[in-house]
Amino acid sequence: MRLFDTHCHLNDEAYQGDLAAVLQRARAAGVARMLVVGYDLPSSQQALTLAEAEEGIYAAVGIHPHEAAAVTAADLVRLEAMLAHPKVVALGEIGLDYHYDHSPRGTQQEVFRAQLALAREAGKPVVIHGREAHADLVAALKAEGDRYQGVMHCYSGSKEAARAYLELNLYISVAGPVTFKNARKLLEVVPALPSDRLLIETDAPYLAPQPWRGRRNEPAYLVAVAERVAELSGMTTETVAELTWENGAACFGLATEDAAV
């Protein structure tokens, strides 16, 4: 069984002391691919450095909405240059977050649109973070007039919102919260997702699935996400693993057979 963790932050300081062991556990669990995702320029560079050094690891580079207020034109130029690297397979994570409002909403929208334009010019998919901002996310994507390849990461919204994102050509990625007892929305969303639009992720080091909830998450725990998705969807875990491997390859423009467990 091979698994693709389509969103993790191995560039986080939580792994400074034991990254090699984390990678070993992931690969032993069948996680043969990992997309390490940036959230500002330093973390994006760290993701790229890790992707250059490790087989089966790829990078996404981007600026999270929390950091939007600090973005300069020079930052966008640097981001554009990073997107040209062959192991950078996506722009992200980008988006809108109205829950914390660490950056003004108007600034978040401006930076989101600017990064969408970079992705379009580079021909790269986008990894989108959305929290309490569904209407503005959909409006921004529609306003660009293009159907973006990409993914709504760590999805936690409603079945109706998921339908809107699917209509915009986006994948829906499911993470550790699908294993939580209070994950009522996901219980409705997951069985309704088209099989060719489903991805899975850990969002490590955050949101560890049961039975590790509350501890540091890591890619090896993706197996628990796959098992719960399989249970909700009426599929075997092996089918979910292979399906999401193929979908991840399609989303991020990767070959299906260039990494082995």
Residue frames relative to the residue before (quaternion, step in Angstrom):
aa qw qx qy qz dx dy dz
M 1.0000 0.0000 0.0000 0.0000 0.00 0.00 0.00
R 0.0979 -0.7921 0.6014 0.0364 3.57 -0.82 1.01
L 0.1462 -0.7988 0.5833 0.0193 3.53 -1.01 0.95
F 0.2038 -0.7506 0.6209 0.0980 3.54 -1.21 0.71
D 0.1908 -0.7530 0.6233 0.0894 3.57 -0.58 1.22
T 0.1809 -0.8550 0.4808 0.0709 3.55 -0.08 1.31
H 0.7956 0.1201 -0.1230 0.5809 3.60 1.20 0.19
C 0.2852 0.7174 -0.5988 0.2131 3.54 -0.56 1.23
H 0.3240 -0.7399 0.5645 0.1699 3.54 -1.28 0.50
L 0.0143 0.8154 -0.5751 0.0648 3.55 0.43 1.23
N 0.5593 0.5713 -0.3769 0.4676 3.55 1.37 -0.02
D 0.4960 0.6582 -0.4237 0.3758 3.60 1.27 0.05
E 0.5841 -0.6094 0.4142 0.3406 3.56 -1.11 0.69
A 0.5030 0.6624 -0.4208 0.3622 3.61 1.22 -0.28
Y 0.7335 0.4057 -0.2227 0.4978 3.59 1.20 -0.48
Q 0.3399 0.7824 -0.4795 0.2057 3.59 1.22 0.12
G 0.7483 0.4494 -0.2357 0.4272 3.57 0.94 -0.81
D 0.8384 0.1469 -0.0292 0.5241 3.59 1.06 -0.58
L 0.1608 0.8287 -0.5246 0.1107 3.61 1.03 0.66
A 0.6345 0.5397 -0.3455 0.4322 3.61 0.92 -0.82
A 0.6672 0.4871 -0.3000 0.4771 3.59 0.98 -0.80
V 0.6118 0.5442 -0.3403 0.4624 3.59 1.07 -0.73
L 0.6685 0.4879 -0.2964 0.4768 3.57 0.93 -0.87
Q 0.6332 0.5307 -0.3309 0.4559 3.58 0.99 -0.79
R 0.6673 0.4885 -0.3052 0.4722 3.60 0.94 -0.85
A 0.6249 0.5419 -0.3406 0.4470 3.57 1.01 -0.76
R 0.7008 0.4653 -0.2764 0.4647 3.55 0.79 -0.99
A 0.6234 0.5317 -0.3399 0.4616 3.59 1.07 -0.68
A 0.6766 0.4769 -0.2769 0.4879 3.58 1.17 -0.62
G 0.6076 -0.5823 0.3459 0.4149 3.59 1.27 -0.07
V 0.5015 0.6343 -0.4412 0.3894 3.59 1.26 0.09
A 0.0711 -0.8545 0.5142 -0.0188 3.56 0.07 1.37
R 0.7614 0.2127 -0.1575 0.5918 3.58 1.26 -0.26
M 0.0090 -0.7725 0.6348 -0.0145 3.52 -1.14 0.79
L 0.2062 -0.7444 0.6218 0.1291 3.55 -0.98 0.88
V 0.1741 -0.7845 0.5913 0.0679 3.56 -0.52 1.23
V 0.1932 -0.8428 0.5021 0.0196 3.51 -0.55 1.28
G 0.3232 -0.7453 0.5569 0.1732 3.56 -0.95 0.94
Y 0.1966 -0.7770 0.5865 0.1171 3.55 -1.29 0.38
D 0.7429 0.0626 -0.1109 0.6572 3.55 1.39 0.04
L 0.7261 -0.4428 0.2686 0.4523 3.60 -1.19 0.03
P 0.6639 0.4877 -0.3434 0.4511 3.68 0.80 -0.77
S 0.6922 0.4593 -0.2969 0.4709 3.62 0.85 -0.86
S 0.6026 0.5427 -0.3588 0.4621 3.59 1.13 -0.55
Q 0.6485 0.4960 -0.3163 0.4831 3.58 1.00 -0.80
Q 0.6298 0.5236 -0.3359 0.4651 3.60 1.02 -0.74
A 0.6283 0.5290 -0.3324 0.4636 3.59 1.02 -0.78
L 0.6671 0.5012 -0.2951 0.4655 3.56 0.95 -0.89
T 0.6374 0.5256 -0.3250 0.4602 3.59 0.95 -0.83
L 0.6603 0.4989 -0.3023 0.4730 3.56 0.98 -0.84
A 0.6471 0.5194 -0.3150 0.4607 3.59 1.00 -0.82
E 0.6382 0.5253 -0.3257 0.4590 3.57 1.04 -0.72
A 0.7322 0.4652 -0.2299 0.4413 3.56 1.05 -0.78
E 0.7940 0.3255 -0.1276 0.4973 3.58 1.11 -0.65
E 0.4555 -0.6639 0.5305 0.2650 3.55 -1.01 0.88
G 0.8179 0.2590 -0.1946 0.4756 3.56 -1.01 0.84
I 0.6420 0.4708 -0.3364 0.5030 3.59 1.27 0.09
Y 0.0837 -0.7761 0.6250 0.0083 3.53 -1.01 0.97
A 0.3506 -0.7522 0.5290 0.1774 3.56 -1.24 0.42
A 0.1261 -0.7007 0.6914 0.1233 3.48 -1.36 0.56
V 0.1356 -0.7967 0.5868 0.0516 3.57 -0.90 0.91
G 0.2950 0.7577 -0.5366 0.2257 3.55 -0.91 0.88
I 0.4103 -0.6880 0.5484 0.2398 3.53 -1.37 0.07
H 0.4124 -0.7362 0.5024 0.1882 3.52 -0.63 1.29
P 0.5964 -0.5876 0.3938 0.3793 3.63 -1.05 0.58
H 0.5595 0.5932 -0.4032 0.4154 3.61 1.10 -0.47
E 0.7386 0.4184 -0.2127 0.4839 3.60 1.11 -0.73
A 0.3814 0.7846 -0.4459 0.2004 3.58 1.27 -0.07
A 0.6379 0.5674 -0.3414 0.3933 3.61 0.95 -0.80
A 0.7116 0.4534 -0.2579 0.4706 3.60 1.14 -0.54
V 0.4934 0.6964 -0.4201 0.3083 3.61 1.23 -0.15
T 0.1431 -0.7741 0.6130 0.0668 3.55 -1.06 0.89
A 0.6676 -0.4736 0.3771 0.4335 3.55 -1.29 0.19
A 0.6262 0.5408 -0.3338 0.4517 3.60 1.06 -0.73
D 0.6069 0.5515 -0.3533 0.4502 3.59 1.08 -0.69
L 0.6663 0.5008 -0.3034 0.4617 3.57 0.95 -0.84
V 0.6109 0.5326 -0.3452 0.4732 3.58 1.10 -0.65
R 0.6492 0.5048 -0.3131 0.4750 3.61 0.96 -0.84
L 0.6432 0.5243 -0.3161 0.4599 3.55 0.99 -0.85
E 0.6311 0.5368 -0.3248 0.4562 3.56 0.99 -0.83
A 0.6571 0.5069 -0.3122 0.4624 3.58 0.96 -0.82
M 0.6481 0.5232 -0.3180 0.4528 3.59 0.97 -0.81
L 0.6185 0.5771 -0.3386 0.4121 3.58 1.05 -0.74
A 0.6157 0.5722 -0.3441 0.4184 3.58 1.19 -0.45
H 0.5404 0.6323 -0.4097 0.3745 3.60 1.20 -0.33
P 0.5234 -0.6807 0.4096 0.3082 3.64 -0.87 0.88
K 0.7002 0.4390 -0.2945 0.4798 3.63 1.09 -0.44
V 0.5449 0.5268 -0.4226 0.4969 3.57 1.30 0.24
V 0.0777 -0.8585 0.5067 -0.0120 3.54 -0.26 1.29
A 0.7968 0.1367 -0.0870 0.5822 3.60 1.25 -0.02
L 0.3558 -0.6691 0.6002 0.2560 3.53 -1.37 0.27
G 0.4655 0.6640 -0.4768 0.3392 3.55 -0.60 1.12
E 0.6198 -0.1096 -0.7241 -0.2821 1.42 -2.31 0.40
I 0.1430 -0.7759 0.6137 0.0296 3.49 -1.02 0.95
G 0.3313 0.7719 -0.5110 0.1825 3.57 -1.22 0.09
L 0.4999 -0.6114 0.5171 0.3300 3.51 -1.25 -0.67
D 0.0204 -0.7845 0.6197 -0.0093 3.56 -1.01 0.86
Y 0.0763 -0.8251 0.5597 -0.0105 3.54 -0.32 1.32
H 0.4842 0.6576 -0.4446 0.3680 3.58 1.23 0.15
Y 0.7866 0.2838 -0.1419 0.5297 3.57 0.86 -0.98
D 0.1528 -0.8268 0.5249 0.1327 3.61 1.13 -0.63
H 0.1429 0.8083 -0.5539 0.1397 3.58 0.87 0.94
S 0.7415 0.1825 -0.1497 0.6281 3.58 1.26 -0.41
P 0.6028 -0.5675 0.3984 0.3949 3.60 -1.07 0.61
R 0.5853 -0.6287 0.3801 0.3430 3.56 -0.96 0.84
G 0.6341 0.5287 -0.3348 0.4542 3.58 0.99 -0.76
T 0.6554 0.4955 -0.3060 0.4811 3.58 1.03 -0.77
Q 0.6056 0.5431 -0.3522 0.4628 3.58 1.01 -0.75
Q 0.6729 0.5012 -0.3008 0.4533 3.58 0.88 -0.93
E 0.6489 0.5251 -0.3154 0.4513 3.58 0.97 -0.86
V 0.6894 0.4661 -0.2815 0.4778 3.59 0.89 -0.94
F 0.6057 0.5488 -0.3489 0.4585 3.58 1.07 -0.69
R 0.6777 0.4822 -0.2959 0.4698 3.59 0.86 -0.93
A 0.6391 0.5301 -0.3313 0.4480 3.58 0.98 -0.79
Q 0.6888 0.4637 -0.2861 0.4782 3.59 0.98 -0.80
L 0.5722 0.5545 -0.3805 0.4694 3.60 1.12 -0.52
A 0.6461 0.5174 -0.3181 0.4622 3.57 1.00 -0.82
L 0.6312 0.5220 -0.3319 0.4678 3.60 1.02 -0.78
A 0.6516 0.5160 -0.3171 0.4566 3.58 0.94 -0.87
R 0.6452 0.5208 -0.3221 0.4570 3.56 0.93 -0.84
E 0.6799 0.4920 -0.2898 0.4600 3.58 0.90 -0.94
A 0.7137 0.4404 -0.2506 0.4837 3.59 1.04 -0.77
G 0.3848 -0.7305 0.4787 0.2986 3.58 1.20 -0.35
K 0.4987 0.6489 -0.4214 0.3907 3.57 1.13 0.69
P 0.5009 -0.6361 0.4865 0.3282 3.61 -1.10 0.61
V 0.3755 -0.7208 0.5431 0.2110 3.54 -1.30 0.35
V 0.2411 -0.7227 0.6317 0.1436 3.53 -1.22 0.70
I 0.1159 -0.8583 0.4998 -0.0098 3.55 -0.31 1.33
H 0.2068 -0.7275 0.6478 0.0908 3.50 -1.06 1.03
G 0.0762 0.8016 -0.5897 0.0624 3.57 -0.78 0.98
R 0.1077 0.7843 -0.6054 0.0828 3.56 -0.84 0.96
E 0.8442 -0.0928 -0.0020 0.5279 3.53 -0.63 1.25
A 0.6286 0.5223 -0.3206 0.4789 3.58 1.11 0.72
H 0.1876 0.8455 -0.4887 0.1049 3.57 1.23 0.44
A 0.6914 0.4992 -0.3058 0.4234 3.61 0.70 -1.04
D 0.7033 0.4564 -0.2760 0.4701 3.59 0.88 -0.90
L 0.6025 0.5416 -0.3650 0.4588 3.61 1.08 -0.60
V 0.6754 0.4832 -0.2937 0.4734 3.57 0.84 -0.96
A 0.6509 0.5209 -0.3190 0.4508 3.59 0.94 -0.87
A 0.6597 0.5083 -0.3149 0.4553 3.59 0.93 -0.85
L 0.6647 0.4985 -0.3058 0.4650 3.58 0.93 -0.85
K 0.6701 0.4892 -0.3025 0.4692 3.57 0.95 -0.84
A 0.6378 0.5580 -0.3291 0.4166 3.58 1.02 -0.79
E 0.6171 0.5586 -0.3490 0.4305 3.57 1.13 -0.57
G 0.3894 -0.7699 0.4399 0.2493 3.56 1.23 -0.36
D 0.6664 0.4501 -0.3031 0.5113 3.59 1.25 0.21
R 0.3923 -0.6643 0.5709 0.2811 3.56 -1.26 0.39
Y 0.2204 -0.8196 0.5195 0.0991 3.54 -0.29 1.29
Q 0.3512 -0.6561 0.6197 0.2493 3.51 -1.09 0.78
G 0.4248 0.7030 -0.4972 0.2796 3.56 -0.94 0.79
V 0.4193 -0.7135 0.5281 0.1903 3.51 -1.36 -0.12
M 0.3262 -0.6561 0.6399 0.2316 3.50 -1.25 0.65
H 0.2128 -0.8329 0.5001 0.1044 3.56 -0.25 1.26
C 0.8497 0.0920 -0.1004 0.5093 3.55 -1.25 0.67
Y 0.0379 0.8649 -0.4996 0.0296 3.53 0.87 0.99
S 0.0042 -0.8071 0.5893 -0.0356 3.55 -0.97 0.94
G 0.5059 0.6883 -0.3972 0.3355 3.58 1.29 0.09
S 0.7132 -0.4554 0.3428 0.4080 3.50 -1.37 -0.23
K 0.6524 -0.4897 0.3999 0.4180 3.54 -1.34 0.16
E 0.6333 0.5352 -0.3256 0.4544 3.59 1.07 -0.74
A 0.6579 0.4897 -0.3103 0.4807 3.59 0.96 -0.83
A 0.6170 0.5439 -0.3478 0.4501 3.59 0.99 -0.78
R 0.6273 0.5402 -0.3392 0.4468 3.57 0.98 -0.80
A 0.6462 0.5200 -0.3232 0.4555 3.60 0.99 -0.81
Y 0.6694 0.4853 -0.3046 0.4730 3.59 0.97 -0.79
L 0.6217 0.5327 -0.3404 0.4623 3.57 1.03 -0.71
E 0.6460 0.5184 -0.3130 0.4648 3.57 1.04 -0.74
L 0.6725 0.4640 -0.2809 0.5036 3.58 1.26 -0.42
N 0.5809 -0.6375 0.3449 0.3704 3.58 1.27 0.43
L 0.4999 0.6614 -0.4239 0.3646 3.59 1.19 0.42
Y 0.4229 -0.6381 0.5788 0.2811 3.52 -1.31 0.49
I 0.2872 -0.7179 0.6037 0.1942 3.56 -1.30 0.39
S 0.1478 -0.8086 0.5674 0.0491 3.57 -0.68 1.14
V 0.2195 -0.7843 0.5760 0.0702 3.53 -0.91 1.07
A 0.1400 -0.8117 0.5664 0.0289 3.57 -0.89 1.01
G 0.8500 -0.2499 0.1547 0.4372 3.55 -1.35 -0.25
P 0.6100 0.5822 -0.3759 0.3841 3.64 0.94 -0.67
V 0.5273 0.6239 -0.4250 0.3900 3.61 1.17 -0.31
T 0.6680 0.4916 -0.2943 0.4747 3.60 1.21 -0.43
F 0.5509 0.6398 -0.3928 0.3645 3.60 1.24 -0.26
K 0.5695 -0.6208 0.4218 0.3351 3.58 -1.08 0.68
N 0.7322 0.4185 -0.2393 0.4812 3.60 1.10 -0.62
A 0.4416 0.7113 -0.4455 0.3170 3.60 1.24 0.32
R 0.0008 0.8659 -0.5001 0.0095 3.57 0.74 1.06
K 0.6590 0.5102 -0.3275 0.4451 3.60 0.88 -0.85
L 0.6756 0.5048 -0.3068 0.4412 3.57 0.89 -0.89
L 0.5743 0.5832 -0.3789 0.4318 3.57 1.14 -0.52
E 0.6828 0.4398 -0.2687 0.5178 3.58 1.20 -0.57
V 0.6774 0.5303 -0.2983 0.4133 3.57 0.94 -0.91
V 0.6907 0.5351 -0.3114 0.3737 3.57 0.67 -1.11
P 0.6993 0.4562 -0.3151 0.4511 3.66 0.75 -0.82
A 0.6815 0.5034 -0.2805 0.4510 3.58 1.20 -0.52
L 0.5365 0.6477 -0.4079 0.3553 3.61 1.22 -0.23
P 0.4832 -0.6315 0.5102 0.3277 3.61 -0.99 0.76
S 0.5522 -0.6524 0.4026 0.3277 3.58 -0.89 0.88
D 0.7007 0.4619 -0.2800 0.4662 3.61 1.11 -0.57
R 0.6865 0.4463 -0.2870 0.4971 3.62 1.27 0.20
L 0.5416 0.6431 -0.3724 0.3929 3.56 1.30 0.15
L 0.0108 0.7545 -0.6562 0.0043 3.55 -1.09 0.87
I 0.2036 -0.7541 0.6052 0.1536 3.56 -1.29 0.32
E 0.0309 -0.7940 0.6060 -0.0380 3.54 -1.20 0.65
T 0.4061 -0.6793 0.5359 0.2940 3.54 -1.33 0.06
D 0.1859 -0.7634 0.5732 0.2325 3.61 0.97 -0.86
A 0.2056 0.8065 -0.5243 0.1799 3.58 1.19 0.56
P 0.5524 -0.1179 -0.8238 -0.0478 1.59 -2.12 1.40
Y 0.5267 0.6546 -0.3942 0.3726 3.60 1.27 0.17
L 0.8705 0.2370 -0.0986 0.4199 3.52 -1.47 0.15
A 0.0668 0.8171 -0.5656 0.0894 3.57 0.79 0.99
P 0.4505 -0.6939 0.4877 0.2788 3.59 -0.94 0.83
Q 0.6176 -0.4706 0.4454 0.4457 3.53 -1.32 0.10
P 0.6222 -0.1662 -0.7632 -0.0525 1.66 -2.01 1.48
W 0.5319 0.6478 -0.3974 0.3735 3.61 1.23 0.32
R 0.2971 0.7929 -0.4988 0.1851 3.60 1.23 0.10
G 0.7721 0.3115 -0.2644 0.4867 3.53 -0.95 0.98
R 0.6723 0.4401 -0.2989 0.5148 3.59 1.28 -0.19
R 0.6691 -0.4435 0.3770 0.4620 3.57 -1.28 -0.02
N 0.3345 -0.7352 0.5588 0.1879 3.56 -0.88 0.97
E 0.0042 0.7839 -0.6203 -0.0267 3.57 -1.27 0.35
P 0.6934 -0.5274 0.2913 0.3952 3.61 -1.13 0.57
A 0.5672 0.6068 -0.3938 0.3937 3.64 1.05 -0.58
Y 0.6541 0.5344 -0.3126 0.4345 3.58 1.13 -0.61
L 0.4037 0.7173 -0.4756 0.3102 3.60 1.24 0.05
V 0.5383 0.6280 -0.3994 0.3953 3.58 1.14 -0.54
A 0.6551 0.5171 -0.3171 0.4504 3.60 0.96 -0.84
V 0.6225 0.5221 -0.3355 0.4768 3.60 1.07 -0.69
A 0.6575 0.5115 -0.3069 0.4604 3.57 0.91 -0.94
E 0.6488 0.5256 -0.3200 0.4476 3.59 0.96 -0.84
R 0.6878 0.4725 -0.2891 0.4692 3.60 0.91 -0.87
V 0.6241 0.5209 -0.3386 0.4739 3.59 1.01 -0.74
A 0.6350 0.5276 -0.3246 0.4616 3.57 1.00 -0.82
E 0.6479 0.5275 -0.3125 0.4521 3.56 0.94 -0.89
L 0.7065 0.4662 -0.2631 0.4628 3.58 0.91 -0.93
S 0.7371 0.4386 -0.2156 0.4667 3.56 1.10 -0.73
G 0.4511 -0.7011 0.4475 0.3237 3.57 1.25 -0.16
M 0.5502 0.5731 -0.4080 0.4499 3.56 1.14 0.71
T 0.5359 -0.5651 0.4857 0.3969 3.54 -1.28 0.08
T 0.6223 -0.5298 0.4131 0.4017 3.56 -1.24 0.39
E 0.6277 0.5446 -0.3312 0.4470 3.58 1.02 -0.77
T 0.6465 0.5099 -0.3187 0.4695 3.59 1.02 -0.77
V 0.6445 0.5073 -0.3189 0.4750 3.59 0.96 -0.85
A 0.6408 0.5292 -0.3277 0.4494 3.59 0.93 -0.84
E 0.7108 0.4507 -0.2716 0.4667 3.58 0.79 -0.98
L 0.6286 0.5452 -0.3242 0.4500 3.56 1.02 -0.83
T 0.7249 0.4282 -0.2541 0.4761 3.58 0.80 -0.98
W 0.5533 0.5645 -0.3946 0.4685 3.60 1.21 -0.39
E 0.6838 0.4800 -0.2785 0.4738 3.56 0.85 -1.00
N 0.6602 0.5038 -0.3112 0.4620 3.59 0.95 -0.84
G 0.6382 0.5256 -0.3253 0.4590 3.59 1.00 -0.78
A 0.6346 0.5184 -0.3256 0.4717 3.56 1.02 -0.81
A 0.6701 0.4974 -0.2998 0.4623 3.57 0.95 -0.87
C 0.6607 0.5234 -0.3125 0.4380 3.58 0.91 -0.90
F 0.8113 0.3019 -0.1234 0.4852 3.57 0.81 -1.03
G 0.5287 -0.6867 0.3884 0.3131 3.57 1.23 0.37
L 0.4411 0.6900 -0.4543 0.3506 3.57 1.03 0.78
A 0.5384 -0.5644 0.5025 0.3729 3.55 -1.26 0.39
T 0.4903 -0.6846 0.4544 0.2907 3.56 -1.15 0.51
E 0.7882 0.3476 -0.1578 0.4828 3.60 1.15 -0.41
D 0.5047 0.6959 -0.4169 0.2952 3.62 1.11 0.29
A 0.7208 0.3230 -0.2578 0.5565 3.58 1.23 0.24
A 0.1242 -0.8009 0.5837 0.0487 3.56 -0.89 0.91
V 0.5076 -0.6330 0.4890 0.3203 3.53 -1.14 0.67
